[in-house]
Amino acid sequence: MIDHPPTLHSAFTTGLIDYLSAQPLYELCREQLAYVCDLIDQCCLRIQTGDIDSDLSSMCIKTTMHEETIFQYASTDNRARLAHWVRQYSNCYSASEREAHAAYIMACAVKALGALADWMRTTDQEAWSHVAEPPTDWPWDLYCQFVEMQVDPHERIEALHQYVFYLEPITSLPCLIIDELRPIADRAIKNAIRSKGGIISSMERNKDISGRDAAIVHQGRHYLASRMPERNVATAVHAWLKREVAKPPKERPEWITLETQKALTRKSVEAILKRDFVL
């Protein structure tokens, strides 16, 4: 069963989503951002339906500032007094337990969102570090495509790791185990972990394909060095590749993996040879 992220329509995060969606890497983070914005929405709704006064903003800001310390105290407090420590560090003693819990969950969600927003902003800036200013006349789709091409998968994985790290207290603190917002955080974490797995699999697949392409280029250069007419090289390399793939598994070269065991068409082989200037 595919778990779909929530749809965002609340006024609480409309402006935030408008800002984030204007970033070139937004599509890569859309699902993760949808989850944390939903958490923020739900926390705001919970707090604003109570009787808390103008201390609300101060409580949320101070809880975010002291989130790590609050977690350390709450996770070792055998009486599971998360609300107590939120009140202590926010100086908002009138907050109910439910409101204090909402402030803490919001703090975790804000920090998780910040991890992805920082990664998007930094990657965008680094993509244009070789020019004085980013182009202003490119179509938006082309601009986004270019920035996506500059993404370092390791840095993206680290951003997702930080995202999960900031959300995990919501699912690990005993006093939040029955909170109705806990399942949203749990789904967000699982979604991010799946995304990390997909990125890692893609990296491994690209590595396999690179090994296959290097072998094709090497064989093409070998035929040229043997004075084979250039017009025959692509056909010869294609035939060679089919023979290598057809060998029993134990006799195949190491670059033939599950990802590359299907032989390419002659046209694809020729494209690889041309891309690497063999032809």
C-alpha positions in Angstrom: 0.0 0.0 0.0 1.4 3.4 -1.0 1.3 6.0 1.8 0.5 9.4 0.3 1.5 12.6 2.1 -1.3 15.0 3.2 -2.7 17.7 1.0 -1.8 21.1 2.1 -4.6 23.7 2.1 -4.4 25.2 5.6 -3.8 29.0 5.9 -1.1 28.3 8.5 1.4 27.0 5.9 0.1 28.5 2.7 2.8 31.2 2.7 5.5 28.8 3.7 4.6 26.4 0.9 4.5 29.3 -1.5 8.0 30.2 -0.5 9.4 26.6 -0.6 7.7 25.8 -3.9 9.6 28.7 -5.5 12.9 26.9 -4.8 14.4 24.9 -7.7 14.7 21.7 -5.7 11.2 21.7 -4.2 10.1 18.8 -6.3 12.8 16.6 -4.8 11.5 17.3 -1.2 7.8 17.8 -1.9 6.6 14.8 0.1 8.8 15.3 3.1 7.9 19.0 3.3 4.2 18.1 3.1 4.4 15.9 6.2 6.2 18.5 8.4 3.9 21.3 7.2 0.9 19.2 8.1 2.4 18.7 11.6 2.9 22.4 11.9 -0.7 23.0 10.8 -2.1 20.5 13.3 0.0 22.0 16.2 -1.1 25.5 15.5 -4.7 24.4 15.4 -4.3 22.6 18.7 -2.8 25.6 20.4 -5.1 28.2 19.0 -8.2 26.4 20.0 -7.1 26.7 23.6 -7.2 29.7 25.9 -3.5 30.4 25.6 -2.7 34.1 25.3 0.0 36.1 23.5 2.6 33.9 25.1 1.9 31.4 22.3 4.5 32.8 19.8 7.1 33.0 22.6 6.4 29.5 23.7 6.8 28.0 20.2 10.0 30.0 19.5 11.7 29.2 22.8 10.7 25.6 22.6 12.3 25.4 19.2 15.5 27.1 20.5 15.7 24.7 23.4 14.3 21.6 21.8 17.5 19.5 22.2 17.8 20.3 25.9 14.1 19.7 26.5 14.4 16.3 24.8 17.4 15.4 27.0 15.5 16.2 30.2 12.2 14.7 29.0 13.8 11.4 27.8 15.4 10.8 31.2 12.5 12.0 33.3 10.9 8.8 34.7 7.7 10.7 35.1 7.5 11.5 31.4 7.0 15.2 32.0 7.6 16.7 28.6 5.1 19.4 29.2 6.8 20.4 32.4 10.1 21.0 30.6 8.5 22.8 27.7 6.9 25.2 30.3 10.3 25.6 32.1 12.3 26.5 29.0 9.6 28.6 27.3 8.5 30.4 30.5 4.9 29.8 29.5 3.5 28.2 32.6 -0.2 28.7 31.6 0.1 26.2 28.8 -1.8 22.9 29.2 -0.1 19.6 28.7 -1.7 19.2 25.3 -0.6 22.7 24.2 2.9 22.1 25.5 3.2 18.9 23.6 2.0 20.6 20.5 4.7 23.3 20.9 7.4 20.6 21.2 6.1 18.6 18.1 6.0 21.9 16.2 9.6 22.6 17.2 10.7 19.2 15.8 8.8 19.7 12.6 10.3 23.2 12.1 13.8 21.9 12.6 13.2 19.0 10.2 11.8 21.5 7.6 14.8 23.7 8.2 17.2 20.8 7.4 15.7 20.4 3.9 15.3 24.1 3.3 19.0 24.7 4.1 20.0 21.9 1.8 17.8 23.3 -1.1 19.2 26.8 -0.6 22.9 25.7 -0.3 22.7 23.4 -3.3 21.1 26.2 -5.4 23.8 28.6 -4.4 26.6 26.1 -5.1 25.2 25.3 -8.5 25.9 28.9 -9.7 29.2 29.4 -7.7 31.1 29.5 -11.0 29.3 32.6 -12.4 28.8 36.1 -11.1 25.0 35.7 -10.9 22.4 33.0 -11.8 20.7 33.5 -15.1 17.5 35.5 -15.1 16.3 34.7 -18.6 16.1 30.9 -18.4 12.7 29.1 -18.4 12.0 28.0 -14.8 11.9 24.3 -15.8 15.4 24.6 -17.4 16.7 26.4 -14.3 15.4 23.7 -12.0 16.7 20.9 -14.2 20.2 22.4 -14.2 20.2 22.8 -10.4 19.0 19.2 -10.0 21.9 18.0 -12.1 24.3 19.6 -9.6 22.9 17.7 -6.6 25.4 15.7 -4.7 23.5 12.5 -3.7 25.6 12.1 -0.5 24.6 15.6 0.6 21.0 14.9 -0.2 21.1 11.8 1.9 22.6 13.7 4.8 19.8 16.3 4.6 17.3 13.4 4.8 19.2 11.9 7.7 18.9 15.2 9.5 15.2 15.4 8.7 14.7 12.0 10.3 16.9 12.9 13.2 14.8 15.9 14.1 11.5 14.0 13.8 12.5 10.9 15.8 11.8 12.5 19.3 8.1 12.7 18.4 8.0 8.9 17.9 10.4 8.0 20.7 9.3 10.0 23.7 7.0 7.9 25.9 4.7 10.8 26.7 3.9 11.2 23.0 3.1 7.6 22.3 -0.6 8.1 22.2 -0.6 11.5 20.7 -2.6 11.7 17.5 0.2 13.5 15.7 2.7 10.8 16.4 1.5 8.7 13.3 2.1 11.6 11.0 5.7 11.9 12.2 6.1 8.1 11.9 4.9 8.2 8.3 7.2 11.1 7.5 10.2 9.2 8.8 9.3 6.1 6.9 8.9 8.2 3.7 12.3 9.8 4.1 13.9 6.4 4.8 12.4 5.1 1.6 13.7 8.1 -0.3 17.2 7.6 1.1 17.0 3.9 0.0 16.0 5.0 -3.5 18.9 7.5 -3.8 21.4 4.8 -2.6 20.0 2.3 -5.1 20.2 4.9 -7.9 23.9 5.6 -7.0 24.7 1.8 -7.1 22.8 1.5 -10.4 24.7 4.4 -11.9 28.0 2.9 -10.8 27.1 -0.4 -12.5 26.1 1.5 -15.7 29.4 3.5 -15.6 31.4 0.2 -15.4 29.5 -1.2 -18.4 29.9 2.0 -20.5 33.7 2.1 -19.7 34.0 -1.5 -21.0 32.1 -0.5 -24.2 34.4 2.5 -24.7 37.5 0.4 -24.1 36.4 -2.2 -26.6 35.6 0.5 -29.2 39.1 2.0 -28.8 40.6 -1.5 -29.1 38.9 -2.1 -32.5 40.0 1.3 -33.7 43.6 0.6 -32.6 43.3 -2.7 -34.6 42.6 -0.5 -37.7 38.9 -1.6 -38.0 37.0 0.9 -40.2 35.2 3.4 -38.0 31.9 2.6 -39.7 32.1 -1.0 -38.5 33.1 -0.3 -34.9 29.6 0.2 -33.4 28.3 -3.0 -34.9 31.4 -4.9 -33.7 31.2 -3.6 -30.2 27.4 -4.4 -30.1 28.2 -8.0 -31.2 30.9 -8.3 -28.6 28.6 -7.0 -25.8 26.0 -9.6 -26.7 28.6 -12.3 -26.5 29.8 -11.1 -23.1 26.3 -11.0 -21.7 25.5 -14.5 -23.1 28.3 -16.1 -21.2 27.5 -18.2 -18.1 27.4 -16.1 -15.0 30.7 -17.4 -13.7 32.5 -16.5 -16.9 31.1 -13.0 -17.3 33.3 -10.0 -16.5 32.7 -8.1 -13.3 31.0 -5.1 -14.9 28.1 -7.3 -16.0 25.7 -7.0 -13.0 22.0 -7.5 -12.6 21.5 -3.9 -13.8 23.6 -4.4 -16.9 23.0 -8.0 -17.9 20.6 -7.0 -20.6 22.5 -6.3 -23.9 22.0 -2.8 -25.3 20.8 -2.1 -28.8 23.3 -1.2 -31.5 21.9 2.4 -31.5 22.5 2.7 -27.7 26.1 1.3 -28.1 26.8 3.8 -30.8 25.5 6.6 -28.7 27.8 5.7 -25.8 30.8 5.5 -28.2 29.9 9.0 -29.6 29.4 10.4 -26.2 32.9 9.4 -25.2 34.4 10.6 -28.5 35.4 7.1 -29.7 33.4 7.7 -32.9 
